[in-house]
């Protein structure tokens, strides 16, 4: 059984931050029905040897994540499942959050929060906080993805919403951070 390696790189293109990840093929037999719950993003942790993650990376393995605006993200690559993490403020200024699977990516996919979560009411926001992707089939547990990309413009988007709605007291979205 081969141990997949994951590589993370940040690229700058016309002042736009784009995150890139590559993953080597996982040669585990996916037909096994008694697979345990995946909590490590599909990576085997026992007996894993540290190697240079760029060594076996190829362009066909690359996954890019570009945050286009507060509620839009463009994902390029191949992922079996994507988790989208979002927060917003309700009418009273309290924070609401969602981290939900939104399906996979086969080539390219642009995701807009208001389209994916059309039943949800967003009084102020929404703002994507991050994207997590899984390259193998199985339960997708937040925090265990093969790629994980926080929104690099998160603070700027929060400030923009606060400025636009200056007369409304909006709860601090991440009181324990910092």
N, C-alpha and C positions, 0 to 999 in steps of 0.2 A: 504494500500500500504506500503510495507516494505521498509526501507531505507537501501540500500546496504552499507557495510563498506569495505574500502580498506586498506590493510596492506602492508607496504613496509619494506623489510629486505634486508640487504647486507650480503652475505656469502663469505667466502674465502675458496677456494679449490685448493690446490697445487699452491699457489701464483696467482691464477686466480680470478679476481673479478667477481662475479656473482650477479645480482640483482634479487630479488624475490618479487613478489606482490601476494596478495590474495584478492579475492573479494567475498563477500557473494552474494547469489542469489538475483536477482531483480525480484520481483513478479508482476511487472506491466504487463498488458495485451498487448502482442506484436502484437495482431491482429488489434489494433486500427489504422486506416489509417490516422487519423487527428492529429497524434502526432506532437508537435511543434519541431522545429529544436533543436537538442541536442547541447548545448554549455557547459554542465557541466560534460561531460564524463559519462552521464547516471545516475549521482547521484542527488537525490533530495536535494536541498539546503535549502528550507524553512522547518521550524519545524524539522530540523535534530538535534538529540541529540548526544552529544559527548559520545562515548563509547570506551572501549578498543578494538582496531581493531583485536587483536590476539584472543580474546575471542571465536569467531565463525569460525575462520580460520581452514580449513582442507587441507590435502595434495592434494586432488582432485581439489581444487580451485587454486592451485599455478601456477604461470607463472614465468619462469626463462628466463633471457636474458643474453647470454654470447657473448661478443665481441671477436671473434677469431683472427682477424687481421684487418687492416684498412678498408677493404671492405667486411668483412664477419661477420654475426651475426647469432647465433643459438638461436631460441626461442622455449621453451617447455611449453606446456599448451594449453588452449583453448581460442582463441580470435576471435571475429567476423571480425575484421579489424585491420590492422597494418599500421601505417604511418612510413615510413623510411625517415630520414633526412640525407642528404649527401651534402658535398661540395667538390670542386676540383678547380684546377687552369687551365685556358686555355693556349694556346701556348704563349700568351703575358704576362702571369703571373697574369691575373685578375681572381678573384674568381667567380665561378658559384655555385649555390645552387639548390637543389631539396628537397621538402618535399611532398611525394606522397603516396597515399594508394597502398599497394602491395598485398592485399588480407588477408585472415585470417590464423589462425593456428589451426590445429586439431591434437593435440598430439605433434609433433615436426616438426620444419621447419628450414632449414639452408638457409639463403639468402645471395647471393653475388651481390654486386652493379652492376658489369658489366653484370651480367645475367639479372637482373630485368630491368635495364635501358640500354639495349643493343644498342639502337639507339643513345645514347649520347656518345660524344667523350670526354674522360678524358685525357688531356695532362699530368697533374701532379696530382696524387691522383687516385681515389677518396678516401675519408675518411668518414665513417659513424659518424655523430655527435650525433645521438640518435635514439631511437625507442619509439614509442607511441602505446599503444594497447587499444582497445575498446572491452568490454565484451558483449555489447548489440548491436542490429541492429539499424542502423540509420545513419544520416549524421555524418561523422567523421571530426570534426573541430580541427585543430592543437592547442595544448595547453589545450585540455579538456579531454584527455584520462583517462581511468581507471588506466592505468599504464604508467609511463613515465620513460625512462632510458637514461640518458646521457652516452656517451662513456667515461669510466673512463680513458682510455689511449689516449684521444684525443690529448693532448699536446705532448706526446711522438711521436705519429704518424705524427703530423705536423712537429716536429723537424727532424724526419727521412727523410721526403720528402725534407725539406729545405737542409739538409745535402747532400742528394743524388744529388740534383740539385743546388749545391752551386753557380755555375756561372750564374744562372738565378735569376732575381729579382722577387720574388713571393709576391704579395699583402698580407697584413695582413688579415687573414680570418675573424677575429672578432674584428674590431678596437674599438668598444665601450665597449668591455668586460674588466673587471678587474678594 
